[in-house]
Amino acid sequence: MLLFTVNVGTLIRDIPYRLRNKIEMLLDPPDANHHDWRGMASVMNLNTEEVRQLENARENGKMKGLVERMIQRHKTVNDLLGWLKHPDVHRLDVIDEIKKEHHSIPNTLLVIEDDESSEDQESGLLTFCWV
């Protein structure tokens, strides 16, 4: 049996299909506060045309299109966790699902210090604390 360990440096393309599919299913349904694929598109800095293409995607789902863009851009689990924790997305439930699927991810995923500088907040940098 082959065990696969997911860590902050793991590329999105290397996340097991079952987990990627679960992430897509959780973020695809619309949320009144845009804590869904639209929030993810926003924090990923997609342009208007890219968002429009996702909106027109009917058969595979919008989040699947975002995951494909993450793969194309060589994004990592660290990137994904940062986007999920971002105030525009704030999907701790998805982080919990990632932890459930992969027990190798620690319970304490990240800590955001209250005294983070506004420069760090504007750049989207988050401090990850792995124990």
Secondary structure, 3 states (H helix, E strand, C coil): CCCCCCCCCCEHHHCCHHHHHHHHHHHCCCCCCCCCHHHHHHHCCCCHHHHHHHHHCCCCCHHHHHHHHHHHCCCEHHHHHHHHHCCCCCCHHHHHHHHHHCCCCCCCCCCCCCCCCHHHHHHCCCCCCCC
